[in-house]
Amino acid sequence: MVEGWHAPALVSAGPEPWTEDQLTTYLRTGFSSAHGAAAGPMTAVSAQLAAVPETDVRAIAVYLASLKPDAATSDRATTAAPEDPTATAIFDGACGACHAAPASNPPLERSAALRAPTAGNAAEVILHGLPWREGHAGPYMPGFAASLTDAQAAGVLALLRGRSGNPPWPDVDSAVRAARQEGGGT
């Protein structure tokens, strides 16, 4: 945990192992089409690394890629739970323009926030978004704290977690309440 955010290891296999090119791009921009967008404290890291010579960032990426596990292990669920039609309608209306397949880049099921052991990171992103960084390449997403109730945000989180093929999170409602009280740590 870093500043209230679950910080997944960059060398974890995830749904797909990182390549050196993906890591270099992610470290400099905060975005990887294969792995997702940086949020929370990682946003500041990618903002700082954007100003570092690419050769230096590539050296970091080469090192990190050398630490990756040999084989991906998965504890993903094999069957998907039925989707809540209300959460699906909210997702389609609020998020679908950017995140509906095939337009979604990266596909949300690859998001580290959706693979995290708790719903905290994903709740922060849904409620508070990813800030626009003037002059920097990288992800942007508006927050929906003003337009979604806690129950609606929790429903969207459960929907996305299910679509990612992962088992349900425990206590999504508490994660949403905590994220709303935090007021956005991105």
Contacts in CASP RR format, 6 or more apart in sequence:
PFRMAT RR
TARGET T0000
AUTHOR 0000-0000-0000
METHOD contacts of the structure
MODEL  1
MVEGWHAPALVSAGPEPWTEDQLTTYLRTGFSSAHGAAAGPMTAVSAQLA
AVPETDVRAIAVYLASLKPDAATSDRATTAAPEDPTATAIFDGACGACHA
APASNPPLERSAALRAPTAGNAAEVILHGLPWREGHAGPYMPGFAASLTD
AQAAGVLALLRGRSGNPPWPDVDSAVRAARQEGGGT
1 7 0 8 1.000
2 41 0 8 1.000
3 40 0 8 1.000
3 41 0 8 1.000
3 185 0 8 1.000
4 182 0 8 1.000
5 39 0 8 1.000
5 40 0 8 1.000
5 41 0 8 1.000
5 42 0 8 1.000
5 120 0 8 1.000
5 121 0 8 1.000
5 124 0 8 1.000
5 185 0 8 1.000
6 116 0 8 1.000
6 117 0 8 1.000
6 118 0 8 1.000
6 120 0 8 1.000
6 121 0 8 1.000
7 41 0 8 1.000
7 42 0 8 1.000
8 112 0 8 1.000
8 115 0 8 1.000
8 116 0 8 1.000
10 18 0 8 1.000
10 23 0 8 1.000
10 26 0 8 1.000
10 64 0 8 1.000
11 18 0 8 1.000
11 64 0 8 1.000
11 65 0 8 1.000
11 67 0 8 1.000
11 68 0 8 1.000
11 69 0 8 1.000
12 68 0 8 1.000
12 69 0 8 1.000
13 68 0 8 1.000
13 69 0 8 1.000
13 71 0 8 1.000
13 72 0 8 1.000
13 73 0 8 1.000
14 35 0 8 1.000
14 72 0 8 1.000
14 112 0 8 1.000
14 115 0 8 1.000
15 72 0 8 1.000
15 109 0 8 1.000
15 110 0 8 1.000
15 115 0 8 1.000
16 34 0 8 1.000
16 35 0 8 1.000
16 72 0 8 1.000
16 110 0 8 1.000
17 68 0 8 1.000
17 69 0 8 1.000
17 72 0 8 1.000
18 26 0 8 1.000
18 32 0 8 1.000
18 34 0 8 1.000
18 35 0 8 1.000
18 64 0 8 1.000
18 65 0 8 1.000
18 68 0 8 1.000
19 34 0 8 1.000
19 65 0 8 1.000
20 58 0 8 1.000
20 61 0 8 1.000
20 62 0 8 1.000
20 65 0 8 1.000
21 61 0 8 1.000
22 32 0 8 1.000
22 33 0 8 1.000
22 34 0 8 1.000
22 35 0 8 1.000
23 32 0 8 1.000
23 60 0 8 1.000
23 61 0 8 1.000
23 64 0 8 1.000
23 65 0 8 1.000
24 54 0 8 1.000
24 57 0 8 1.000
24 58 0 8 1.000
24 61 0 8 1.000
25 31 0 8 1.000
25 32 0 8 1.000
26 32 0 8 1.000
26 35 0 8 1.000
26 36 0 8 1.000
26 38 0 8 1.000
26 46 0 8 1.000
27 45 0 8 1.000
27 46 0 8 1.000
27 49 0 8 1.000
27 57 0 8 1.000
27 60 0 8 1.000
27 61 0 8 1.000
28 46 0 8 1.000
28 49 0 8 1.000
28 50 0 8 1.000
28 52 0 8 1.000
28 54 0 8 1.000
28 57 0 8 1.000
28 137 0 8 1.000
29 46 0 8 1.000
29 50 0 8 1.000
29 136 0 8 1.000
29 137 0 8 1.000
29 138 0 8 1.000
29 139 0 8 1.000
30 37 0 8 1.000
30 38 0 8 1.000
30 42 0 8 1.000
30 43 0 8 1.000
30 46 0 8 1.000
30 138 0 8 1.000
30 139 0 8 1.000
31 37 0 8 1.000
31 38 0 8 1.000
31 106 0 8 1.000
31 137 0 8 1.000
31 138 0 8 1.000
31 139 0 8 1.000
32 106 0 8 1.000
33 105 0 8 1.000
33 106 0 8 1.000
34 106 0 8 1.000
34 110 0 8 1.000
35 106 0 8 1.000
35 110 0 8 1.000
35 111 0 8 1.000
35 112 0 8 1.000
36 106 0 8 1.000
36 110 0 8 1.000
36 111 0 8 1.000
36 112 0 8 1.000
36 139 0 8 1.000
37 106 0 8 1.000
37 111 0 8 1.000
37 125 0 8 1.000
37 130 0 8 1.000
37 138 0 8 1.000
37 139 0 8 1.000
37 141 0 8 1.000
38 45 0 8 1.000
38 46 0 8 1.000
38 130 0 8 1.000
38 139 0 8 1.000
39 113 0 8 1.000
39 121 0 8 1.000
39 124 0 8 1.000
39 125 0 8 1.000
39 129 0 8 1.000
39 130 0 8 1.000
39 186 0 8 1.000
40 121 0 8 1.000
40 124 0 8 1.000
40 185 0 8 1.000
40 186 0 8 1.000
43 130 0 8 1.000
43 131 0 8 1.000
43 133 0 8 1.000
43 186 0 8 1.000
46 136 0 8 1.000
46 138 0 8 1.000
47 133 0 8 1.000
47 136 0 8 1.000
49 57 0 8 1.000
49 60 0 8 1.000
50 136 0 8 1.000
50 137 0 8 1.000
75 167 0 8 1.000
76 165 0 8 1.000
76 166 0 8 1.000
76 167 0 8 1.000
77 162 0 8 1.000
77 165 0 8 1.000
77 166 0 8 1.000
77 167 0 8 1.000
80 162 0 8 1.000
80 163 0 8 1.000
80 165 0 8 1.000
81 162 0 8 1.000
81 168 0 8 1.000
83 159 0 8 1.000
83 162 0 8 1.000
83 163 0 8 1.000
84 155 0 8 1.000
84 158 0 8 1.000
84 159 0 8 1.000
86 152 0 8 1.000
86 155 0 8 1.000
87 152 0 8 1.000
87 155 0 8 1.000
87 156 0 8 1.000
87 158 0 8 1.000
87 159 0 8 1.000
88 159 0 8 1.000
90 148 0 8 1.000
90 152 0 8 1.000
90 155 0 8 1.000
90 156 0 8 1.000
91 99 0 8 1.000
91 156 0 8 1.000
91 159 0 8 1.000
91 160 0 8 1.000
92 100 0 8 1.000
94 144 0 8 1.000
94 147 0 8 1.000
94 148 0 8 1.000
94 156 0 8 1.000
95 156 0 8 1.000
96 103 0 8 1.000
97 103 0 8 1.000
98 104 0 8 1.000
98 141 0 8 1.000
99 108 0 8 1.000
101 107 0 8 1.000
108 114 0 8 1.000
108 160 0 8 1.000
108 163 0 8 1.000
108 164 0 8 1.000
109 163 0 8 1.000
109 164 0 8 1.000
109 165 0 8 1.000
111 122 0 8 1.000
111 164 0 8 1.000
112 121 0 8 1.000
113 120 0 8 1.000
113 121 0 8 1.000
113 122 0 8 1.000
113 125 0 8 1.000
114 122 0 8 1.000
114 160 0 8 1.000
114 161 0 8 1.000
114 164 0 8 1.000
114 166 0 8 1.000
115 164 0 8 1.000
115 166 0 8 1.000
116 122 0 8 1.000
118 169 0 8 1.000
118 170 0 8 1.000
118 175 0 8 1.000
119 157 0 8 1.000
119 161 0 8 1.000
119 169 0 8 1.000
119 171 0 8 1.000
119 172 0 8 1.000
119 175 0 8 1.000
119 176 0 8 1.000
120 175 0 8 1.000
120 178 0 8 1.000
120 179 0 8 1.000
122 157 0 8 1.000
122 160 0 8 1.000
122 161 0 8 1.000
122 175 0 8 1.000
123 153 0 8 1.000
123 157 0 8 1.000
123 172 0 8 1.000
123 175 0 8 1.000
123 176 0 8 1.000
123 178 0 8 1.000
123 179 0 8 1.000
124 179 0 8 1.000
124 182 0 8 1.000
124 184 0 8 1.000
124 185 0 8 1.000
124 186 0 8 1.000
125 141 0 8 1.000
125 143 0 8 1.000
125 186 0 8 1.000
126 143 0 8 1.000
126 144 0 8 1.000
126 148 0 8 1.000
126 153 0 8 1.000
126 156 0 8 1.000
126 157 0 8 1.000
126 179 0 8 1.000
127 143 0 8 1.000
127 144 0 8 1.000
127 145 0 8 1.000
127 148 0 8 1.000
127 153 0 8 1.000
127 176 0 8 1.000
127 179 0 8 1.000
127 180 0 8 1.000
127 183 0 8 1.000
127 184 0 8 1.000
128 143 0 8 1.000
128 145 0 8 1.000
128 179 0 8 1.000
128 182 0 8 1.000
128 183 0 8 1.000
128 184 0 8 1.000
128 185 0 8 1.000
128 186 0 8 1.000
129 141 0 8 1.000
129 142 0 8 1.000
129 143 0 8 1.000
129 144 0 8 1.000
129 184 0 8 1.000
129 186 0 8 1.000
130 139 0 8 1.000
130 140 0 8 1.000
130 141 0 8 1.000
130 186 0 8 1.000
131 140 0 8 1.000
131 186 0 8 1.000
132 140 0 8 1.000
133 140 0 8 1.000
144 153 0 8 1.000
145 180 0 8 1.000
145 183 0 8 1.000
148 156 0 8 1.000
150 173 0 8 1.000
150 176 0 8 1.000
150 177 0 8 1.000
150 180 0 8 1.000
151 173 0 8 1.000
153 176 0 8 1.000
154 172 0 8 1.000
154 173 0 8 1.000
154 175 0 8 1.000
154 176 0 8 1.000
155 172 0 8 1.000
157 169 0 8 1.000
157 172 0 8 1.000
157 175 0 8 1.000
157 176 0 8 1.000
158 168 0 8 1.000
158 169 0 8 1.000
158 172 0 8 1.000
161 168 0 8 1.000
161 169 0 8 1.000
161 172 0 8 1.000
162 168 0 8 1.000
169 175 0 8 1.000
END
